[in-house]
Amino acid sequence: MTDYTTPETDITKGLEILRRETLQEAATAPGDLEALAPGDIKRMVAVFQPRSLEGRLAEDDQHVATLVDAIGNAKSPRFLDPILVWWSGVHWYVVDGFHRLLAYRKAGVNQPVPVAVFSGSLEEAVEAAAAANSKDKLPMTKKDKNNMAWRLTLFFEGRSKRQVARSCAVSERNVANMRKARRELLERGEKLENIPEEWDDARRFWQGIDFPENHDFDAARQRKVERMAKALSRALGRTAYRDPDVFAAALKFNEARLPRWLLESHEWADDVADFLQARADLEEDENGDY
């Protein structure tokens, strides 16, 4: 079972999926494990990885390439530090070690690789992921850390100010302000799933800055999409449609990491999955001819 493409979702739906899995009959982890095949480890990026770092799973190609070199031959690999995993009751999820998991997959390693099992609750696993991401493995900006702290505050009410502050490397004063924002937003009737996941947006929404009381974030995003689409159309006409290869090359020339970001975006998730499935079906058909 190789999880090449994990359908991504927002944190609200991701948490709903994970919480539902924790209620399954197999909620107890299947024994003390020290190794798992890379294909048996799933990702839930929206929950365990900061939103602003999602693209960086492939952004730091040089780092991943270095890890692939360190792994060496796929049949007799040199193993990296254990990947931190958590059992949901149905699947194993990576909590810390996204780059190591990606490197094993890129290196073609199918045999079990070292893992460390995180045995806490879902809330504790998310907190552990936040703490791991706050370290300097993948440098986080102040905005990244605030977003992680806000997500923990917004979706996990039971965590103390000190726990959140330490996990996300932010001040307790910041966390106190976030708790106040959460409480007042809910008191005025806002639904949890409608509150912005990014702290800057949530703070403006809470304080009534820029956003009217009935602000529709989905509609605002769609308007932004349409403005950008019109700008591209005015600048390029039908050039991109007539010569998509040149258009793709131009995008990559302008920003070499952009293709990776696009492939990992929520907007393209279904298209990428469909393409990979169609290619796999074609390869299966061709192999069946021999």
FENBELTA-V447436 format. One record per residue. RES is the residue in one small letter. PSI is psi in degrees with one decimal (NA if undefined). Layout:
res: [RES:RES]
psi: [PSI:PSI]
//
This chain:
res: [m:t:d:y:t:t:p:e:t:d:i:t:k:g:l:e:i:l:r:r:e:t:l:q:e:a:a:t:a:p:g:d:l:e:a:l:a:p:g:d:i:k:r:m:v:a:v:f:q:p:r:s:l:e:g:r:l:a:e:d:d:q:h:v:a:t:l:v:d:a:i:g:n:a:k:s:p:r:f:l:d:p:i:l:v:w:w:s:g:v:h:w:y:v:v:d:g:f:h:r:l:l:a:y:r:k:a:g:v:n:q:p:v:p:v:a:v:f:s:g:s:l:e:e:a:v:e:a:a:a:a:a:n:s:k:d:k:l:p:m:t:k:k:d:k:n:n:m:a:w:r:l:t:l:f:f:e:g:r:s:k:r:q:v:a:r:s:c:a:v:s:e:r:n:v:a:n:m:r:k:a:r:r:e:l:l:e:r:g:e:k:l:e:n:i:p:e:e:w:d:d:a:r:r:f:w:q:g:i:d:f:p:e:n:h:d:f:d:a:a:r:q:r:k:v:e:r:m:a:k:a:l:s:r:a:l:g:r:t:a:y:r:d:p:d:v:f:a:a:a:l:k:f:n:e:a:r:l:p:r:w:l:l:e:s:h:e:w:a:d:d:v:a:d:f:l:q:a:r:a:d:l:e:e:d:e:n:g:d:y]
psi: [109.6:117.4:73.3:-40.5:113.1:117.9:122.2:154.1:175.8:170.1:-34.8:-48.0:-36.2:-44.8:-37.2:-42.6:-47.5:-41.5:-35.9:-39.0:-33.4:-15.3:-3.0:160.4:-30.5:38.8:-15.6:131.8:138.6:71.4:169.5:112.6:148.7:-5.8:146.9:148.3:139.6:-35.7:-12.7:3.0:119.4:161.4:144.6:77.4:-41.5:-25.6:-45.3:-5.4:136.7:136.5:-41.1:-8.0:-1.3:-49.2:-22.5:-9.8:-30.5:-6.5:-43.9:67.0:-35.8:-40.0:-45.2:-41.6:-38.5:-40.7:-39.6:-43.0:-39.3:-33.5:-40.6:-138.8:131.7:-28.7:-26.4:66.7:154.0:125.7:144.7:-178.7:149.6:142.1:132.5:121.0:157.6:137.2:122.0:-11.2:-17.4:-42.5:160.2:131.9:142.7:127.9:-42.5:128.1:28.6:-43.1:-39.2:-41.3:-44.2:-39.6:-42.8:-41.9:-42.7:-33.0:-9.6:21.5:122.0:-19.2:161.4:140.9:159.0:135.8:158.5:129.7:126.1:120.4:10.0:-171.8:173.5:-45.8:-43.0:-33.6:-41.6:-39.7:-39.8:-38.7:-41.4:-43.7:-41.3:-40.3:-21.1:-12.4:-177.9:21.6:-47.6:103.2:129.3:137.9:171.1:-37.9:-43.4:-46.6:-40.4:-37.6:-41.0:-44.3:-41.1:-41.6:-42.1:-40.5:-41.0:-43.4:-11.6:84.3:-27.1:-7.9:137.8:162.3:-43.7:-42.2:-48.0:-44.0:-44.9:-41.4:-37.0:1.0:47.0:171.7:152.2:-30.3:-41.0:-45.1:-39.2:-40.4:-39.0:-40.0:-38.2:-42.0:-46.2:-48.7:-46.1:-34.1:-43.4:-36.4:-29.9:9.7:6.7:138.6:143.7:-42.7:-14.1:-4.4:131.0:142.9:-19.2:135.1:-41.7:-44.0:-42.1:-40.0:-43.3:-40.7:-43.7:-43.2:-3.1:22.6:128.2:-33.4:127.4:164.8:-34.2:33.6:129.9:105.3:-35.0:-42.0:-38.4:-40.4:-42.1:-38.9:-38.3:-41.3:-45.8:-39.2:-42.3:-38.8:-41.0:-38.5:-41.3:-41.0:-42.5:-39.1:-34.9:-12.6:-131.1:13.7:-44.6:-34.4:-35.7:-32.3:72.3:-29.4:-42.8:-39.5:-43.5:-41.8:-37.7:-41.2:-42.8:-35.5:-38.9:-37.3:105.3:-24.5:-8.5:-42.9:-40.7:-43.4:-42.5:-42.8:-28.5:1.3:152.1:-36.8:-33.2:1.4:-47.7:-39.3:-42.5:-45.0:-43.0:-42.1:-46.6:-37.9:-41.9:-40.7:-40.1:-40.8:-40.0:-44.2:-37.5:-41.1:-42.4:-40.7:-29.4:-14.3:-11.2:NA]
//
